[in-house]
Amino acid sequence: MKRTEQHACFGGRQEVWQHESTCTGTAMNVAVYLPPLALAGEKCPVLYWLSGLTCNEQNFITKAGAQQYAAQRGIILVAPDTSPRGSDLQGHAVADDEAYDLGQGAGFYVNATQAPWAPHFRMYDYVVEELPALIEAHFPATQVRAISGHSMGGHGALTIALRNPARYRSVSAFAPIVAPSQVPWGQKALRTYLGDDPAAWAQYDAVAMVKAQGREWMGLSAPSNLPILIDQGTDDPFLQEQLRPELLKTACAAAGQPLELRLQPGYDHSYYFIATFIGEHIGWHARILRAGRDESGKV
Amino acid sequence: MKRTEQHACFGGRQEVWQHESTCTGTAMNVAVYLPPLALAGEKCPVLYWLSGLTCNEQNFITKAGAQQYAAQRGIILVAPDTSPRGSDLQGHAVADDEAYDLGQGAGFYVNATQAPWAPHFRMYDYVVEELPALIEAHFPATQVRAISGHSMGGHGALTIALRNPARYRSVSAFAPIVAPSQVPWGQKALRTYLGDDPAAWAQYDAVAMVKAQGREWMGLSAPSNLPILIDQGTDDPFLQEQLRPELLKTACAAAGQPLELRLQPGYDHSYYFIATFIGEHIGWHARILRAGRDESGKV
């Protein structure tokens, strides 16, 4: 791992690292915020942040104002890029893609099975396996993890946590895509990366996953008890067409899956919305990360 | 005035406006944060923020995390662009300038007297006269003002406040250029915009101004009593060559000008540094803006 940036920040340190990823076969950038407690040598729990369409590892660390809360709570923040990048990616369509919602900046946190994407676009494995192993080996991090994200990254956080409830203590999201199988952004990405098989899509669809929990899908025979917190602005221009949080609310209610969905009047899809509520999210995660969660999933 | 952006943010509203400036003869962008108190119809004091080299009206509002503190304290934040812009600016050298430290993005908060800059590069008059008049006419703002800024903008804040102590209750700065006449960035800008006359330079040099206070320069016969707060990171790469805060400290001590200069160990020149301490600056300004200042300039 090579450190490319470091900045003192709220008594801790904001760093950016680059490493050669075995999952994506590319150099990946990842931002790591170390709170004062970690700099003092104490191992801290980790909150992973997955960003949205068009973002890289910079957006969250420069715009969310999250570091102050992580500093107060003793939480390490880890924010990876949203896709592999590079002009040397196999396949002309990958290297030169110009769509904001496909290819570079739009990995959708899946393992692609379709050409030309399959060799590199493996953000699911990257976030679930490779990145935590790297973080826990190179930084003063415990194996106590939470995950959050925005929009496409909210989709990533929800699906990754629901598929791996033993690996994360809590999951939250800002304006997530909850049902990619049912909305234009998600349908375009899932068809391109995974082909036309509905079963493949369902592996990466939070609403489909919650609905399937009661049917012992993916080995889950009961609600995960994983606590979920979602904030959604009511003035978000993507709310009706792309995000549709009510689909997740209905599915969770039917499945007995804990969910706190908060509609925030007047807020939009921007980092001004994230900045306003990220302190509450980090506080919520910190209480769970540092206290454990009870059997009901309530905190 | 035309509103080009608005976002709910910490219970208030972050807006960006565009207007035709009579000072610069161009369209100018200005960011305005209205705290909840202002949205409720109460007039609030205003903190003006002047950004540094290469910045426009976006940097401060997206990266500093200042809105939360302004929301708590009931302060309006106003952050203008750092120069006139546009391909139609008179003079080839202005329109096509490529230097990061001259021309567009680098107005240095002076009224240029030299060709081809003089017709448009009038950021001093813009910030001192036109902008406050506009803000106080169009927003729920009182005439109680403070001013702050970063680097080139710290230079702007200090020189503008020292020349107009009756117009501002307090001034603060992050890593300001305190003596532009003595450092490369400042010398290049002052020579280009003002020509070679040292007396012209001294009008835009905080250290020169403080030194001159005791000599009845510019009508000031005594220290201004204007409270000054400065934060400076010790790991700032520009500290020794461009910033040199010790020159201001010495001048203020000799002149009896109040100054609190804080060296912050390990911090650099970035917005991570600003974000860490902007809450303390806004709290400091707010106490002065809402309480007035005593005769000694102490707060």
Interface residues (C-beta under 8 A of the other chain):
Chain A: H7 A8 C9 F10 G11 Q14 T62 K63 G65 Q67 Q68 G233 D235 Q264 G266 Y267 D268 S270 Y271 Y272 F273 A275 T276
Chain B: H7 A8 C9 F10 G11 Q14 T62 K63 G65 Q67 Q68 G233 D235 Q264 G266 Y267 D268 S270 Y271 Y272 F273 A275 T276
